[in-house]
Amino acid sequence: MRLGPAVLEARSLTVSYGETRAVDAVDLALRPGSRTAIMGPSGSGKSTLVHALAGVVRPDAGEVWFEDERLDQLSEAERSRRRLSRMGMVFQFGDLVPELTVVENVMLPLQVLGEKARPARARALEMLDALGVADLADRRTGTVSGGQVQRAAVARSLVHGPSVVLADEPTGALDSLTAEQVLDTMVAVTSAAGAALVVVTHDHVVASHLDDLVVVRDGRVAEAAVA
Ligand SMILES: Nc1ncnc2c1ncn2[C@@H]1O[C@H](COP(=O)(O)OP(=O)(O)OP(=O)(O)O)[C@@H](O)[C@H]1O
């Protein structure tokens, strides 16, 4: 059992889209250094849960606490600022800026934090190298493959040393060997920083790289196994 306070916590979190209750009274506490897989059937609410934890989606009810602050009570601009500076996100369908190069996309979180271009580029290149895509650094993101975009998105989620990394199917477009390498990099970088890592996945091999498992069904936590 891990002691100490959670860095990110959902309390009775509920998110609805019209009549659909996508997340239904979920309690989830993510501690620094924890590694959690979120699994469950398609449509069970995994993405919505992660988006609410990140403050992208605002809950109808319940609370999201991030670094001792009520994230859900902040303005959109404040939530966005917290997310960009202190969280790393990998979205299911990627959200890199296609007009920017791969390395420019990875530099963005550092530049939001005020880092100068030269050190930001050097750090971004290191992270791209760790993910095996440094050779694509100067290609526009719109011209590289889905799996390469996914690896660049993972690099961007880790580059600024966030306290939480939330990744929605970060390896869905990758072959199994590359997927395991990407997972290992995510685990290594977050462990070194004492960050919490959350990965939504349908893949049991991916989940086996993580310590804790949360199974979501019909918007609820059906099972939770915490190491
Ligand atoms: N923007 C939206 N508008 C309306 N309904 C939505 C929206 N996003 C998700 N839903 C609904 O909310 C429920 C949960 O969806 P969500 O995408 O969170 O599930 P998921 O477990 O991540 O699915 P998958 O594994 O297929 O990605 C589903 O019933 C879905 O149809």
The ligand as a Gaussian input file, in Angstrom:
#p B3LYP/6-31G(d) Opt

LIG

0 1
 N      -18.781000      14.315000     -26.964000
 C      -19.694000      13.395000     -26.658000
 N      -21.007000      13.659000     -26.837000
 C      -21.943000      12.739000     -26.503000
 N      -21.672000      11.533000     -25.984000
 C      -20.393000      11.220000     -25.797000
 C      -19.338000      12.131000     -26.114000
 N      -18.162000      11.537000     -25.801000
 C      -18.455000      10.314000     -25.315000
 N      -19.800000      10.130000     -25.312000
 C      -20.503000       8.939000     -24.794000
 O      -20.079000       8.722000     -23.449000
 C      -19.871000       7.338000     -23.190000
 C      -18.414000       7.133000     -22.750000
 O      -17.548000       7.421000     -23.852000
 P      -15.971000       7.375000     -23.736000
 O      -15.408000       7.870000     -25.024000
 O      -15.586000       8.048000     -22.492000
 O      -15.726000       5.804000     -23.607000
 P      -14.390000       4.942000     -23.735000
 O      -14.477000       3.906000     -22.687000
 O      -13.219000       5.836000     -23.748000
 O      -14.565000       4.279000     -25.176000
 P      -13.459000       3.741000     -26.226000
 O      -12.771000       2.581000     -25.556000
 O      -14.325000       3.265000     -27.382000
 O      -12.552000       4.876000     -26.581000
 C      -20.269000       6.600000     -24.472000
 O      -21.602000       6.201000     -24.326000
 C      -20.116000       7.654000     -25.529000
 O      -20.988000       7.381000     -26.613000

